[in-house]
Amino acid sequence: MAVTAAQIKDLRERTGAPMGDCKKALEETAGNTDKAIEFLQKKALATAAKKSGRIAAEGRVGTYLHHDGKTAVLIEVNSESDFVANTDDFKDLVANLCLQIAAMSPRWVRREEVPAAELATQRGIYEAQVRELGKPENLVAKIAEGKLNAWYGDVCLLDQTFVKDDKVTVGKWLAERIGKCGENLVVRRYVRYELGEGLEKRSDDFAAEVAKMAEA
């Protein structure tokens, strides 16, 4: 069916996708806006997967200081080109990631970064909990794995629910941004500080960690 300019405009405003992609999505879904949005999301995810192996060596370092002065975030996000790194969309992406980290306190960027010992300990805890509930032994590992996946959603940035859209994870939201800009985007590292956290640390630890990030 033929789609109208108004439909295309509405879809672009709702998704931020290019006009041509919006037109194609509506044509592929017979003008159904909800299905067109899903079509664009799948396209963005596929694009992100294709670009995931490409080197991203440009980017920006972003900062966030909460209004009460008690929480701060420093983050490095990489792009493939300086051009993309200097766009308003990229700056907004970095700012949103800072806000996510400040609000949700992830411990790692992605699940592959979780230390093996930490993972083994957590899996052991969940398996013990499942056995305590009297579940059959042949189901223990499977149920524990499900609990582990939920735990990743608490402690890994890319697995967390995005604070500005509870229908997507940060990883999926980032993949959609990759699909739109056409470049690989990578959250490389971050530091989150909260007033009074780890009082046993010396006050110069912040400067030391920032210097370490700059050298890497």
Secondary structure, DSSP 4 states (H G I P E B T S, - for coil): -PPPHHHHHHHHHHH---HHHHHHHHHHTTT-HHHHHHHHHHHHHHHHHHHTTS---EEEEEEEE-TTSSEEEEEEEEES-HHHHTSHHHHHHHHHHHHHHHHH--SBSSGGGS-HHHHHHHHHHHHHHHHHTT--HHHHHHHHHHHHHHHHHHHBGGGSEETTEEEEEHHHHHHHHHHHH-S--EEEEEEEEETTTTTTS-TTHHHHHHHHHHH-
